[in-house]
Amino acid sequence: MLFRTGLILNKESYQELTELNELLKDSNHVKIEIIGHTDISGEKEHNVLLSEQRAQAVVNYLIKKGISKERLKYKGMGSSVPVNPEETKKKQAINRRVEFRVIN
């Protein structure tokens, strides 16, 4: 799931979240970790906070849709784990993301 600069959630994200919610409902034993990321723009502390807010927003959405909070972990990585290390705006866009990992 990708984000525009500075946003926590955008309207394009909701389709992906709906699909994730359905998957989790169909597989009620699965636990996931939600990991937020940012691009390199901005201060390190701000990026860590923004990445945590992105991951927390996904958790809140899933809980609101009926997924147990015990099945969800989250963390923010800031800009420390880029998918694309190049600094052009277009190439940085992919770094503004949330990833999902199965943890059980």
matplotlib code that plots the C-alpha trace (Angstrom):
import matplotlib.pyplot as plt

x = [0.0, 1.5, 1.0, 1.4, 3.9, 2.8, -0.5, -1.4, -4.1, -5.4, -8.6, -6.9, -5.8, -9.3, -9.7, -6.5, -7.6, -11.0, -9.2, -6.9, -9.8, -11.7, -8.5, -8.1, -11.8, -11.4, -8.3, -9.1, -6.0, -3.6, -1.7, 0.0, 2.6, 1.9, 5.1, 5.0, 7.6, 8.4, 10.6, 13.8, 12.2, 11.8, 13.5, 14.2, 12.0, 9.1, 9.5, 9.4, 6.3, 4.6, 5.4, 4.0, 0.9, 0.4, 0.7, -1.5, -4.2, -4.3, -4.6, -7.4, -9.2, -9.0, -10.1, -13.1, -14.0, -14.0, -10.4, -9.2, -6.3, -4.5, -4.0, -2.3, 1.1, 2.6, 5.7, 7.1, 10.5, 10.7, 12.9, 15.4, 14.4, 13.9, 12.7, 14.3, 17.3, 17.3, 16.4, 14.1, 10.5, 9.2, 11.5, 10.9, 7.1, 7.5, 9.2, 6.0, 4.3, 2.9, 3.9, 2.1, 3.9, 2.3, 3.8, 2.4]
y = [0.0, 3.3, 6.8, 10.4, 12.6, 13.4, 11.5, 8.8, 7.1, 8.1, 7.1, 4.7, 2.6, 1.6, -1.0, -2.7, -2.5, -4.0, -6.9, -7.4, -7.3, -10.1, -12.2, -11.9, -12.7, -15.8, -16.9, -16.2, -17.8, -15.5, -12.8, -10.0, -7.3, -4.0, -2.0, 1.6, 3.3, 6.8, 8.3, 10.3, 13.7, 15.3, 14.9, 11.4, 11.8, 13.0, 10.1, 7.6, 9.1, 9.3, 5.7, 4.6, 6.7, 5.0, 1.5, 2.5, 3.8, 0.4, -1.3, 1.0, 0.4, -3.4, -3.3, -1.1, -3.8, -6.5, -7.9, -8.7, -6.4, -9.5, -10.5, -7.3, -5.9, -2.7, -0.6, 2.3, 2.2, 5.8, 6.0, 3.3, 0.5, 2.0, -0.2, 2.3, 4.3, 6.8, 10.3, 11.5, 12.2, 9.6, 6.9, 7.8, 7.3, 3.6, 4.1, 5.7, 2.4, 0.0, -3.7, -6.7, -9.8, -13.0, -13.6, -17.0]
z = [0.0, -1.1, 0.2, -1.0, 0.9, 4.4, 4.3, 6.8, 4.7, 1.4, -0.4, -2.8, 0.3, 1.2, -1.5, -0.4, 3.2, 2.3, 0.6, 3.6, 6.0, 4.0, 3.9, 7.7, 8.2, 6.0, 7.9, 11.5, 12.8, 11.0, 12.8, 10.9, 11.5, 9.8, 9.1, 8.1, 6.0, 4.7, 2.0, 2.9, 2.9, 6.3, 9.6, 11.0, 14.0, 12.0, 9.5, 12.3, 13.8, 10.4, 9.6, 13.0, 12.3, 8.9, 10.5, 13.4, 11.0, 9.3, 12.6, 13.6, 10.3, 10.7, 14.4, 13.3, 10.7, 13.4, 13.4, 16.9, 18.0, 19.4, 15.8, 14.8, 15.6, 14.1, 14.0, 12.1, 10.4, 9.1, 6.1, 7.3, 4.9, 1.5, -1.4, -3.8, -2.5, -5.4, -4.4, -7.3, -6.3, -8.6, -7.4, -3.7, -4.0, -3.6, -0.2, 1.2, 2.0, 4.5, 4.4, 5.8, 7.2, 8.5, 12.0, 13.1]

ax = plt.figure().add_subplot(projection="3d")
ax.plot(x, y, z, "-o")
ax.set_aspect("equal")
plt.show()
